């Protein structure tokens, strides 16, 4: 019997909360994402623990094509992160393999996780993780 399912019986007795890995979007950081999810964290406090991690790639400069959308950001004093980085022309995305290795370390040291919640680039990564799990269970 799955103990997590048993932990949330109709009686409302809780013995263990679900562990959810939270993956922020591009140009965010752990603190920003946590702040955006305060309401969700409060709503789930009896059921789940949200675990935040910061992408391993610090964004040092925005590609020109994104500066038009985002404007000038202070990336020095207000660090932003990504799960992978696109080249200037968006023809290639670098850093995905490093991200997977980084997350393997997170899974080993902070897991196991019952689910993954992602926003934007983090949601894409969550879908990739789910697909990879289907290929290599």
Phi, psi and omega in degrees: 000138179286117183293332179291320177294317180296331182293340182241059180284172180298340181290344180084359177289130181244130178246339182204135178268149176293145177255118183244123177277128183249124184245115182291171177272175177300139181066029173239180172217174183304316182295316179297315182294319177300318180296319180293335183259016180306315181296318178294317179301317180295317181294329183261006189304331179278343189248323189217150173252124179268124181250119183259142173228155181257135179306147185281353184250112177282132178276114182264334180205137177280141171299149182307318182298335179269337179299327179294325180277315187267343185074196179275125178247145175276093182272354179275308183269346180230078186301139176238152186228166179216163176269338171200164184236139178269149172291167183307319182268005179060026179274346182212146178242125183250147172104358182296316180299320178296322178297317180297317178297318177301313181291327175301320176295320177296315179299320182289323186264331185241353182276186004281159178247145179269343180193171179229134177239128181226156176238132175055243180300325177294327177290322176297317178297319178300319178295320177298317179298319179295318179295319179295325179293325178293324180283318181235078184297000000 
